[in-house]
Amino acid sequence: MHQPQPPDRLRLSPTQSTRLTMASQDLADARAADLASLDVPGLILLVERLRGSLDDALRLIKELAPPP
């Protein structure tokens, strides 16, 4: 039986690629952070940065998704 071919990789514009890289870096930084050592303002800044990255990643997905 013939296996369906996976779709071609998405072609991102330089701006989209940078946005994806920044979101990945924010996540890597958050994973590497010692949360127990952060004070309350540090935790708030970390959460806000992750919220912004998640929001931008969802916008990027909407930009790339085909219309319904």
PDB file of N, H, CA, C and O in Angstrom:
ATOM      1  N   MET A   1       0.844  -1.183   0.000  1.00  0.00           N
ATOM      2  CA  MET A   1       0.000   0.000   0.000  1.00  0.00           C
ATOM      3  C   MET A   1       0.884   1.237   0.000  1.00  0.00           C
ATOM      4  O   MET A   1       1.915   1.271   0.671  1.00  0.00           O
ATOM      5  N   HIS A   2       0.486   2.234  -0.738  1.00  0.00           N
ATOM      6  H   HIS A   2      -0.352   2.206  -1.283  1.00  0.00           H
ATOM      7  CA  HIS A   2       1.265   3.466  -0.868  1.00  0.00           C
ATOM      8  C   HIS A   2       1.074   4.359   0.354  1.00  0.00           C
ATOM      9  O   HIS A   2      -0.053   4.676   0.734  1.00  0.00           O
ATOM     10  N   GLN A   3       2.195   4.762   0.966  1.00  0.00           N
ATOM     11  H   GLN A   3       3.110   4.505   0.657  1.00  0.00           H
ATOM     12  CA  GLN A   3       2.148   5.658   2.117  1.00  0.00           C
ATOM     13  C   GLN A   3       2.018   7.098   1.629  1.00  0.00           C
ATOM     14  O   GLN A   3       2.721   7.501   0.703  1.00  0.00           O
ATOM     15  N   PRO A   4       1.129   7.874   2.240  1.00  0.00           N
ATOM     16  CA  PRO A   4       1.031   9.287   1.845  1.00  0.00           C
ATOM     17  C   PRO A   4       2.318  10.015   2.220  1.00  0.00           C
ATOM     18  O   PRO A   4       2.935   9.733   3.247  1.00  0.00           O
ATOM     19  N   GLN A   5       2.703  10.949   1.370  1.00  0.00           N
ATOM     20  H   GLN A   5       2.201  11.177   0.536  1.00  0.00           H
ATOM     21  CA  GLN A   5       3.908  11.724   1.623  1.00  0.00           C
ATOM     22  C   GLN A   5       3.606  12.841   2.618  1.00  0.00           C
ATOM     23  O   GLN A   5       2.540  13.452   2.563  1.00  0.00           O
ATOM     24  N   PRO A   6       4.538  13.106   3.524  1.00  0.00           N
ATOM     25  CA  PRO A   6       4.315  14.224   4.450  1.00  0.00           C
ATOM     26  C   PRO A   6       4.336  15.536   3.677  1.00  0.00           C
ATOM     27  O   PRO A   6       4.989  15.641   2.639  1.00  0.00           O
ATOM     28  N   PRO A   7       3.621  16.535   4.182  1.00  0.00           N
ATOM     29  CA  PRO A   7       3.618  17.817   3.475  1.00  0.00           C
ATOM     30  C   PRO A   7       5.004  18.450   3.503  1.00  0.00           C
ATOM     31  O   PRO A   7       5.805  18.194   4.402  1.00  0.00           O
ATOM     32  N   ASP A   8       5.265  19.279   2.505  1.00  0.00           N
ATOM     33  H   ASP A   8       4.615  19.487   1.775  1.00  0.00           H
ATOM     34  CA  ASP A   8       6.527  20.012   2.490  1.00  0.00           C
ATOM     35  C   ASP A   8       6.619  20.873   3.738  1.00  0.00           C
ATOM     36  O   ASP A   8       5.608  21.278   4.313  1.00  0.00           O
ATOM     37  N   ARG A   9       7.847  21.141   4.141  1.00  0.00           N
ATOM     38  H   ARG A   9       8.668  20.812   3.674  1.00  0.00           H
ATOM     39  CA  ARG A   9       8.035  22.026   5.284  1.00  0.00           C
ATOM     40  C   ARG A   9       7.471  23.396   4.963  1.00  0.00           C
ATOM     41  O   ARG A   9       7.505  23.850   3.820  1.00  0.00           O
ATOM     42  N   LEU A  10       6.961  24.037   5.981  1.00  0.00           N
ATOM     43  H   LEU A  10       6.934  23.668   6.910  1.00  0.00           H
ATOM     44  CA  LEU A  10       6.442  25.380   5.787  1.00  0.00           C
ATOM     45  C   LEU A  10       7.578  26.328   5.451  1.00  0.00           C
ATOM     46  O   LEU A  10       8.677  26.217   5.995  1.00  0.00           O
ATOM     47  N   ARG A  11       7.313  27.227   4.583  1.00  0.00           N
ATOM     48  H   ARG A  11       6.420  27.317   4.142  1.00  0.00           H
ATOM     49  CA  ARG A  11       8.302  28.246   4.242  1.00  0.00           C
ATOM     50  C   ARG A  11       7.956  29.504   5.029  1.00  0.00           C
ATOM     51  O   ARG A  11       6.936  30.150   4.791  1.00  0.00           O
ATOM     52  N   LEU A  12       8.830  29.831   5.967  1.00  0.00           N
ATOM     53  H   LEU A  12       9.659  29.307   6.160  1.00  0.00           H
ATOM     54  CA  LEU A  12       8.613  30.996   6.807  1.00  0.00           C
ATOM     55  C   LEU A  12       9.360  32.190   6.248  1.00  0.00           C
ATOM     56  O   LEU A  12      10.457  32.065   5.703  1.00  0.00           O
ATOM     57  N   SER A  13       8.746  33.337   6.394  1.00  0.00           N
ATOM     58  H   SER A  13       7.855  33.439   6.836  1.00  0.00           H
ATOM     59  CA  SER A  13       9.445  34.563   6.029  1.00  0.00           C
ATOM     60  C   SER A  13      10.542  34.782   7.083  1.00  0.00           C
ATOM     61  O   SER A  13      10.496  34.169   8.150  1.00  0.00           O
ATOM     62  N   PRO A  14      11.507  35.631   6.803  1.00  0.00           N
ATOM     63  CA  PRO A  14      12.537  35.908   7.820  1.00  0.00           C
ATOM     64  C   PRO A  14      11.939  36.416   9.137  1.00  0.00           C
ATOM     65  O   PRO A  14      12.414  36.065  10.217  1.00  0.00           O
ATOM     66  N   THR A  15      10.907  37.233   9.040  1.00  0.00           N
ATOM     67  H   THR A  15      10.521  37.519   8.163  1.00  0.00           H
ATOM     68  CA  THR A  15      10.268  37.742  10.259  1.00  0.00           C
ATOM     69  C   THR A  15       9.596  36.619  11.030  1.00  0.00           C
ATOM     70  O   THR A  15       9.723  36.546  12.253  1.00  0.00           O
ATOM     71  N   GLN A  16       8.884  35.746  10.335  1.00  0.00           N
ATOM     72  H   GLN A  16       8.781  35.806   9.342  1.00  0.00           H
ATOM     73  CA  GLN A  16       8.222  34.622  10.993  1.00  0.00           C
ATOM     74  C   GLN A  16       9.250  33.687  11.618  1.00  0.00           C
ATOM     75  O   GLN A  16       9.045  33.191  12.726  1.00  0.00           O
ATOM     76  N   SER A  17      10.335  33.449  10.929  1.00  0.00           N
ATOM     77  H   SER A  17      10.501  33.852  10.029  1.00  0.00           H
ATOM     78  CA  SER A  17      11.389  32.590  11.454  1.00  0.00           C
ATOM     79  C   SER A  17      11.994  33.192  12.725  1.00  0.00           C
ATOM     80  O   SER A  17      12.268  32.475  13.687  1.00  0.00           O
ATOM     81  N   THR A  18      12.199  34.497  12.724  1.00  0.00           N
ATOM     82  H   THR A  18      11.976  35.080  11.942  1.00  0.00           H
ATOM     83  CA  THR A  18      12.733  35.172  13.908  1.00  0.00           C
ATOM     84  C   THR A  18      11.759  35.077  15.066  1.00  0.00           C
ATOM     85  O   THR A  18      12.169  34.846  16.204  1.00  0.00           O
ATOM     86  N   ARG A  19      10.468  35.252  14.789  1.00  0.00           N
ATOM     87  H   ARG A  19      10.136  35.440  13.865  1.00  0.00           H
ATOM     88  CA  ARG A  19       9.457  35.134  15.845  1.00  0.00           C
ATOM     89  C   ARG A  19       9.465  33.740  16.458  1.00  0.00           C
ATOM     90  O   ARG A  19       9.370  33.596  17.677  1.00  0.00           O
ATOM     91  N   LEU A  20       9.578  32.724  15.627  1.00  0.00           N
ATOM     92  H   LEU A  20       9.656  32.841  14.637  1.00  0.00           H
ATOM     93  CA  LEU A  20       9.619  31.349  16.110  1.00  0.00           C
ATOM     94  C   LEU A  20      10.881  31.098  16.935  1.00  0.00           C
ATOM     95  O   LEU A  20      10.829  30.451  17.981  1.00  0.00           O
ATOM     96  N   THR A  21      11.994  31.604  16.465  1.00  0.00           N
ATOM     97  H   THR A  21      12.036  32.129  15.615  1.00  0.00           H
ATOM     98  CA  THR A  21      13.248  31.455  17.200  1.00  0.00           C
ATOM     99  C   THR A  21      13.171  32.141  18.560  1.00  0.00           C
ATOM    100  O   THR A  21      13.630  31.589  19.560  1.00  0.00           O
ATOM    101  N   MET A  22      12.599  33.332  18.603  1.00  0.00           N
ATOM    102  H   MET A  22      12.226  33.780  17.791  1.00  0.00           H
ATOM    103  CA  MET A  22      12.478  34.059  19.872  1.00  0.00           C
ATOM    104  C   MET A  22      11.585  33.308  20.854  1.00  0.00           C
ATOM    105  O   MET A  22      11.900  33.235  22.042  1.00  0.00           O
ATOM    106  N   ALA A  23      10.482  32.751  20.376  1.00  0.00           N
ATOM    107  H   ALA A  23      10.226  32.810  19.411  1.00  0.00           H
ATOM    108  CA  ALA A  23       9.593  31.989  21.252  1.00  0.00           C
ATOM    109  C   ALA A  23      10.296  30.744  21.773  1.00  0.00           C
ATOM    110  O   ALA A  23      10.145  30.389  22.942  1.00  0.00           O
ATOM    111  N   SER A  24      11.059  30.082  20.919  1.00  0.00           N
ATOM    112  H   SER A  24      11.182  30.370  19.969  1.00  0.00           H
ATOM    113  CA  SER A  24      11.810  28.898  21.344  1.00  0.00           C
ATOM    114  C   SER A  24      12.860  29.265  22.390  1.00  0.00           C
ATOM    115  O   SER A  24      13.073  28.522  23.349  1.00  0.00           O
ATOM    116  N   GLN A  25      13.511  30.405  22.205  1.00  0.00           N
ATOM    117  H   GLN A  25      13.338  31.009  21.426  1.00  0.00           H
ATOM    118  CA  GLN A  25      14.519  30.844  23.167  1.00  0.00           C
ATOM    119  C   GLN A  25      13.888  31.212  24.500  1.00  0.00           C
ATOM    120  O   GLN A  25      14.440  30.900  25.556  1.00  0.00           O
ATOM    121  N   ASP A  26      12.733  31.874  24.460  1.00  0.00           N
ATOM    122  H   ASP A  26      12.285  32.127  23.603  1.00  0.00           H
ATOM    123  CA  ASP A  26      12.033  32.203  25.703  1.00  0.00           C
ATOM    124  C   ASP A  26      11.672  30.935  26.475  1.00  0.00           C
ATOM    125  O   ASP A  26      11.810  30.891  27.698  1.00  0.00           O
ATOM    126  N   LEU A  27      11.214  29.913  25.770  1.00  0.00           N
ATOM    127  H   LEU A  27      11.102  29.949  24.777  1.00  0.00           H
ATOM    128  CA  LEU A  27      10.876  28.652  26.423  1.00  0.00           C
ATOM    129  C   LEU A  27      12.122  27.980  26.986  1.00  0.00           C
ATOM    130  O   LEU A  27      12.096  27.470  28.106  1.00  0.00           O
ATOM    131  N   ALA A  28      13.202  27.974  26.233  1.00  0.00           N
ATOM    132  H   ALA A  28      13.223  28.389  25.323  1.00  0.00           H
ATOM    133  CA  ALA A  28      14.451  27.373  26.716  1.00  0.00           C
ATOM    134  C   ALA A  28      14.950  28.107  27.956  1.00  0.00           C
ATOM    135  O   ALA A  28      15.406  27.472  28.907  1.00  0.00           O
ATOM    136  N   ASP A  29      14.870  29.436  27.957  1.00  0.00           N
ATOM    137  H   ASP A  29      14.500  29.952  27.185  1.00  0.00           H
ATOM    138  CA  ASP A  29      15.300  30.217  29.119  1.00  0.00           C
ATOM    139  C   ASP A  29      14.445  29.892  30.343  1.00  0.00           C
ATOM    140  O   ASP A  29      14.962  29.751  31.451  1.00  0.00           O
ATOM    141  N   ALA A  30      13.130  29.774  30.133  1.00  0.00           N
ATOM    142  H   ALA A  30      12.710  29.888  29.233  1.00  0.00           H
ATOM    143  CA  ALA A  30      12.231  29.462  31.247  1.00  0.00           C
ATOM    144  C   ALA A  30      12.506  28.066  31.799  1.00  0.00           C
ATOM    145  O   ALA A  30      12.459  27.853  33.011  1.00  0.00           O
ATOM    146  N   ARG A  31      12.793  27.117  30.910  1.00  0.00           N
ATOM    147  H   ARG A  31      12.832  27.290  29.926  1.00  0.00           H
ATOM    148  CA  ARG A  31      13.097  25.758  31.372  1.00  0.00           C
ATOM    149  C   ARG A  31      14.409  25.712  32.153  1.00  0.00           C
ATOM    150  O   ARG A  31      14.558  24.922  33.085  1.00  0.00           O
ATOM    151  N   ALA A  32      15.352  26.560  31.766  1.00  0.00           N
ATOM    152  H   ALA A  32      15.231  27.201  31.009  1.00  0.00           H
ATOM    153  CA  ALA A  32      16.662  26.568  32.420  1.00  0.00           C
ATOM    154  C   ALA A  32      16.668  27.362  33.724  1.00  0.00           C
ATOM    155  O   ALA A  32      17.587  27.222  34.531  1.00  0.00           O
ATOM    156  N   ALA A  33      15.655  28.189  33.933  1.00  0.00           N
ATOM    157  H   ALA A  33      14.909  28.303  33.278  1.00  0.00           H
ATOM    158  CA  ALA A  33      15.620  29.048  35.118  1.00  0.00           C
ATOM    159  C   ALA A  33      15.395  28.216  36.374  1.00  0.00           C
ATOM    160  O   ALA A  33      14.636  27.247  36.376  1.00  0.00           O
ATOM    161  N   ASP A  34      16.073  28.619  37.437  1.00  0.00           N
ATOM    162  H   ASP A  34      16.690  29.406  37.436  1.00  0.00           H
ATOM    163  CA  ASP A  34      15.851  28.010  38.748  1.00  0.00           C
ATOM    164  C   ASP A  34      14.712  28.776  39.398  1.00  0.00           C
ATOM    165  O   ASP A  34      14.929  29.806  40.036  1.00  0.00           O
ATOM    166  N   LEU A  35      13.504  28.270  39.234  1.00  0.00           N
ATOM    167  H   LEU A  35      13.328  27.433  38.716  1.00  0.00           H
ATOM    168  CA  LEU A  35      12.326  28.996  39.696  1.00  0.00           C
ATOM    169  C   LEU A  35      12.342  29.245  41.198  1.00  0.00           C
ATOM    170  O   LEU A  35      11.809  30.252  41.664  1.00  0.00           O
ATOM    171  N   ALA A  36      12.943  28.348  41.952  1.00  0.00           N
ATOM    172  H   ALA A  36      13.376  27.530  41.574  1.00  0.00           H
ATOM    173  CA  ALA A  36      12.991  28.511  43.403  1.00  0.00           C
ATOM    174  C   ALA A  36      13.841  29.706  43.807  1.00  0.00           C
ATOM    175  O   ALA A  36      13.662  30.260  44.891  1.00  0.00           O
ATOM    176  N   SER A  37      14.766  30.103  42.939  1.00  0.00           N
ATOM    177  H   SER A  37      14.911  29.653  42.058  1.00  0.00           H
ATOM    178  CA  SER A  37      15.642  31.214  43.303  1.00  0.00           C
ATOM    179  C   SER A  37      15.117  32.568  42.835  1.00  0.00           C
ATOM    180  O   SER A  37      15.664  33.604  43.211  1.00  0.00           O
ATOM    181  N   LEU A  38      14.063  32.570  42.019  1.00  0.00           N
ATOM    182  H   LEU A  38      13.619  31.728  41.713  1.00  0.00           H
ATOM    183  CA  LEU A  38      13.525  33.829  41.529  1.00  0.00           C
ATOM    184  C   LEU A  38      12.617  34.478  42.571  1.00  0.00           C
ATOM    185  O   LEU A  38      11.850  33.804  43.259  1.00  0.00           O
ATOM    186  N   ASP A  39      12.724  35.807  42.670  1.00  0.00           N
ATOM    187  H   ASP A  39      13.347  36.355  42.111  1.00  0.00           H
ATOM    188  CA  ASP A  39      11.812  36.531  43.546  1.00  0.00           C
ATOM    189  C   ASP A  39      10.490  36.752  42.808  1.00  0.00           C
ATOM    190  O   ASP A  39      10.363  36.417  41.630  1.00  0.00           O
ATOM    191  N   VAL A  40       9.526  37.312  43.503  1.00  0.00           N
ATOM    192  H   VAL A  40       9.629  37.584  44.460  1.00  0.00           H
ATOM    193  CA  VAL A  40       8.196  37.494  42.914  1.00  0.00           C
ATOM    194  C   VAL A  40       8.252  38.328  41.626  1.00  0.00           C
ATOM    195  O   VAL A  40       7.660  37.921  40.626  1.00  0.00           O
ATOM    196  N   PRO A  41       8.937  39.473  41.613  1.00  0.00           N
ATOM    197  CA  PRO A  41       8.993  40.220  40.348  1.00  0.00           C
ATOM    198  C   PRO A  41       9.643  39.415  39.213  1.00  0.00           C
ATOM    199  O   PRO A  41       9.224  39.524  38.060  1.00  0.00           O
ATOM    200  N   GLY A  42      10.654  38.617  39.532  1.00  0.00           N
ATOM    201  H   GLY A  42      10.994  38.529  40.468  1.00  0.00           H
ATOM    202  CA  GLY A  42      11.293  37.788  38.515  1.00  0.00           C
ATOM    203  C   GLY A  42      10.350  36.741  37.950  1.00  0.00           C
ATOM    204  O   GLY A  42      10.341  36.487  36.745  1.00  0.00           O
ATOM    205  N   LEU A  43       9.561  36.139  38.819  1.00  0.00           N
ATOM    206  H   LEU A  43       9.568  36.345  39.797  1.00  0.00           H
ATOM    207  CA  LEU A  43       8.578  35.153  38.354  1.00  0.00           C
ATOM    208  C   LEU A  43       7.503  35.810  37.491  1.00  0.00           C
ATOM    209  O   LEU A  43       7.077  35.252  36.480  1.00  0.00           O
ATOM    210  N   ILE A  44       7.072  36.995  37.901  1.00  0.00           N
ATOM    211  H   ILE A  44       7.417  37.448  38.723  1.00  0.00           H
ATOM    212  CA  ILE A  44       6.060  37.703  37.122  1.00  0.00           C
ATOM    213  C   ILE A  44       6.606  38.025  35.734  1.00  0.00           C
ATOM    214  O   ILE A  44       5.915  37.830  34.734  1.00  0.00           O
ATOM    215  N   LEU A  45       7.842  38.518  35.670  1.00  0.00           N
ATOM    216  H   LEU A  45       8.403  38.676  36.483  1.00  0.00           H
ATOM    217  CA  LEU A  45       8.442  38.828  34.365  1.00  0.00           C
ATOM    218  C   LEU A  45       8.571  37.586  33.498  1.00  0.00           C
ATOM    219  O   LEU A  45       8.337  37.647  32.291  1.00  0.00           O
ATOM    220  N   LEU A  46       8.943  36.459  34.102  1.00  0.00           N
ATOM    221  H   LEU A  46       9.133  36.410  35.082  1.00  0.00           H
ATOM    222  CA  LEU A  46       9.071  35.213  33.353  1.00  0.00           C
ATOM    223  C   LEU A  46       7.722  34.783  32.781  1.00  0.00           C
ATOM    224  O   LEU A  46       7.625  34.411  31.611  1.00  0.00           O
ATOM    225  N   VAL A  47       6.687  34.836  33.611  1.00  0.00           N
ATOM    226  H   VAL A  47       6.766  35.138  34.561  1.00  0.00           H
ATOM    227  CA  VAL A  47       5.348  34.453  33.160  1.00  0.00           C
ATOM    228  C   VAL A  47       4.863  35.398  32.058  1.00  0.00           C
ATOM    229  O   VAL A  47       4.291  34.948  31.065  1.00  0.00           O
ATOM    230  N   GLU A  48       5.085  36.685  32.226  1.00  0.00           N
ATOM    231  H   GLU A  48       5.549  37.050  33.032  1.00  0.00           H
ATOM    232  CA  GLU A  48       4.647  37.644  31.207  1.00  0.00           C
ATOM    233  C   GLU A  48       5.382  37.429  29.888  1.00  0.00           C
ATOM    234  O   GLU A  48       4.788  37.545  28.816  1.00  0.00           O
ATOM    235  N   ARG A  49       6.663  37.118  29.968  1.00  0.00           N
ATOM    236  H   ARG A  49       7.146  37.024  30.839  1.00  0.00           H
ATOM    237  CA  ARG A  49       7.417  36.849  28.740  1.00  0.00           C
ATOM    238  C   ARG A  49       6.878  35.606  28.039  1.00  0.00           C
ATOM    239  O   ARG A  49       6.736  35.590  26.816  1.00  0.00           O
ATOM    240  N   LEU A  50       6.581  34.570  28.811  1.00  0.00           N
ATOM    241  H   LEU A  50       6.696  34.583  29.804  1.00  0.00           H
ATOM    242  CA  LEU A  50       6.024  33.344  28.223  1.00  0.00           C
ATOM    243  C   LEU A  50       4.633  33.587  27.648  1.00  0.00           C
ATOM    244  O   LEU A  50       4.290  33.039  26.601  1.00  0.00           O
ATOM    245  N   ARG A  51       3.834  34.403  28.324  1.00  0.00           N
ATOM    246  H   ARG A  51       4.113  34.848  29.175  1.00  0.00           H
ATOM    247  CA  ARG A  51       2.502  34.732  27.794  1.00  0.00           C
ATOM    248  C   ARG A  51       2.610  35.445  26.458  1.00  0.00           C
ATOM    249  O   ARG A  51       1.866  35.144  25.524  1.00  0.00           O
ATOM    250  N   GLY A  52       3.531  36.383  26.368  1.00  0.00           N
ATOM    251  H   GLY A  52       4.135  36.628  27.126  1.00  0.00           H
ATOM    252  CA  GLY A  52       3.740  37.094  25.113  1.00  0.00           C
ATOM    253  C   GLY A  52       4.203  36.164  24.007  1.00  0.00           C
ATOM    254  O   GLY A  52       3.751  36.265  22.866  1.00  0.00           O
ATOM    255  N   SER A  53       5.115  35.250  24.352  1.00  0.00           N
ATOM    256  H   SER A  53       5.483  35.168  25.279  1.00  0.00           H
ATOM    257  CA  SER A  53       5.615  34.296  23.362  1.00  0.00           C
ATOM    258  C   SER A  53       4.514  33.359  22.892  1.00  0.00           C
ATOM    259  O   SER A  53       4.416  33.064  21.701  1.00  0.00           O
ATOM    260  N   LEU A  54       3.690  32.893  23.811  1.00  0.00           N
ATOM    261  H   LEU A  54       3.769  33.133  24.779  1.00  0.00           H
ATOM    262  CA  LEU A  54       2.585  32.016  23.443  1.00  0.00           C
ATOM    263  C   LEU A  54       1.591  32.749  22.546  1.00  0.00           C
ATOM    264  O   LEU A  54       1.131  32.199  21.546  1.00  0.00           O
ATOM    265  N   ASP A  55       1.266  33.975  22.900  1.00  0.00           N
ATOM    266  H   ASP A  55       1.640  34.422  23.713  1.00  0.00           H
ATOM    267  CA  ASP A  55       0.356  34.767  22.089  1.00  0.00           C
ATOM    268  C   ASP A  55       0.906  34.938  20.677  1.00  0.00           C
ATOM    269  O   ASP A  55       0.172  34.772  19.703  1.00  0.00           O
ATOM    270  N   ASP A  56       2.184  35.267  20.560  1.00  0.00           N
ATOM    271  H   ASP A  56       2.781  35.401  21.352  1.00  0.00           H
ATOM    272  CA  ASP A  56       2.772  35.455  19.239  1.00  0.00           C
ATOM    273  C   ASP A  56       2.832  34.146  18.459  1.00  0.00           C
ATOM    274  O   ASP A  56       2.612  34.137  17.248  1.00  0.00           O
ATOM    275  N   ALA A  57       3.128  33.038  19.146  1.00  0.00           N
ATOM    276  H   ALA A  57       3.307  33.046  20.130  1.00  0.00           H
ATOM    277  CA  ALA A  57       3.172  31.737  18.461  1.00  0.00           C
ATOM    278  C   ALA A  57       1.791  31.362  17.925  1.00  0.00           C
ATOM    279  O   ALA A  57       1.682  30.821  16.824  1.00  0.00           O
ATOM    280  N   LEU A  58       0.747  31.643  18.686  1.00  0.00           N
ATOM    281  H   LEU A  58       0.836  32.083  19.579  1.00  0.00           H
ATOM    282  CA  LEU A  58      -0.612  31.356  18.207  1.00  0.00           C
ATOM    283  C   LEU A  58      -0.977  32.240  17.022  1.00  0.00           C
ATOM    284  O   LEU A  58      -1.648  31.785  16.096  1.00  0.00           O
ATOM    285  N   ARG A  59      -0.546  33.493  17.041  1.00  0.00           N
ATOM    286  H   ARG A  59      -0.001  33.863  17.793  1.00  0.00           H
ATOM    287  CA  ARG A  59      -0.780  34.373  15.891  1.00  0.00           C
ATOM    288  C   ARG A  59      -0.045  33.854  14.656  1.00  0.00           C
ATOM    289  O   ARG A  59      -0.572  33.902  13.544  1.00  0.00           O
ATOM    290  N   LEU A  60       1.175  33.360  14.863  1.00  0.00           N
ATOM    291  H   LEU A  60       1.603  33.321  15.766  1.00  0.00           H
ATOM    292  CA  LEU A  60       1.953  32.815  13.756  1.00  0.00           C
ATOM    293  C   LEU A  60       1.251  31.600  13.148  1.00  0.00           C
ATOM    294  O   LEU A  60       1.211  31.446  11.927  1.00  0.00           O
ATOM    295  N   ILE A  61       0.706  30.749  13.997  1.00  0.00           N
ATOM    296  H   ILE A  61       0.739  30.874  14.988  1.00  0.00           H
ATOM    297  CA  ILE A  61      -0.026  29.576  13.496  1.00  0.00           C
ATOM    298  C   ILE A  61      -1.223  30.020  12.670  1.00  0.00           C
ATOM    299  O   ILE A  61      -1.494  29.452  11.613  1.00  0.00           O
ATOM    300  N   LYS A  62      -1.947  31.042  13.151  1.00  0.00           N
ATOM    301  H   LYS A  62      -1.726  31.503  14.010  1.00  0.00           H
ATOM    302  CA  LYS A  62      -3.100  31.537  12.396  1.00  0.00           C
ATOM    303  C   LYS A  62      -2.662  32.104  11.043  1.00  0.00           C
ATOM    304  O   LYS A  62      -3.370  31.946  10.048  1.00  0.00           O
ATOM    305  N   GLU A  63      -1.503  32.759  11.000  1.00  0.00           N
ATOM    306  H   GLU A  63      -0.928  32.887  11.808  1.00  0.00           H
ATOM    307  CA  GLU A  63      -0.994  33.296   9.738  1.00  0.00           C
ATOM    308  C   GLU A  63      -0.688  32.182   8.751  1.00  0.00           C
ATOM    309  O   GLU A  63      -0.904  32.335   7.549  1.00  0.00           O
ATOM    310  N   LEU A  64      -0.186  31.062   9.254  1.00  0.00           N
ATOM    311  H   LEU A  64      -0.010  30.937  10.231  1.00  0.00           H
ATOM    312  CA  LEU A  64       0.273  29.977   8.402  1.00  0.00           C
ATOM    313  C   LEU A  64      -0.815  28.958   8.055  1.00  0.00           C
ATOM    314  O   LEU A  64      -0.704  28.230   7.069  1.00  0.00           O
ATOM    315  N   ALA A  65      -1.852  28.918   8.866  1.00  0.00           N
ATOM    316  H   ALA A  65      -1.942  29.510   9.667  1.00  0.00           H
ATOM    317  CA  ALA A  65      -2.921  27.924   8.654  1.00  0.00           C
ATOM    318  C   ALA A  65      -3.749  28.300   7.422  1.00  0.00           C
ATOM    319  O   ALA A  65      -4.053  29.470   7.192  1.00  0.00           O
ATOM    320  N   PRO A  66      -4.102  27.290   6.645  1.00  0.00           N
ATOM    321  CA  PRO A  66      -4.961  27.583   5.495  1.00  0.00           C
ATOM    322  C   PRO A  66      -6.346  28.008   5.979  1.00  0.00           C
ATOM    323  O   PRO A  66      -6.797  27.569   7.037  1.00  0.00           O
ATOM    324  N   PRO A  67      -7.016  28.855   5.213  1.00  0.00           N
ATOM    325  CA  PRO A  67      -8.372  29.257   5.619  1.00  0.00           C
ATOM    326  C   PRO A  67      -9.297  28.046   5.656  1.00  0.00           C
ATOM    327  O   PRO A  67      -9.130  27.108   4.877  1.00  0.00           O
ATOM    328  N   PRO A  68     -10.271  28.071   6.563  1.00  0.00           N
ATOM    329  CA  PRO A  68     -11.194  26.918   6.674  1.00  0.00           C
ATOM    330  C   PRO A  68     -12.068  26.764   5.467  1.00  0.00           C
ATOM    331  O   PRO A  68     -12.889  25.849   5.412  1.00  0.00           O
TER     332      PRO A  68
END
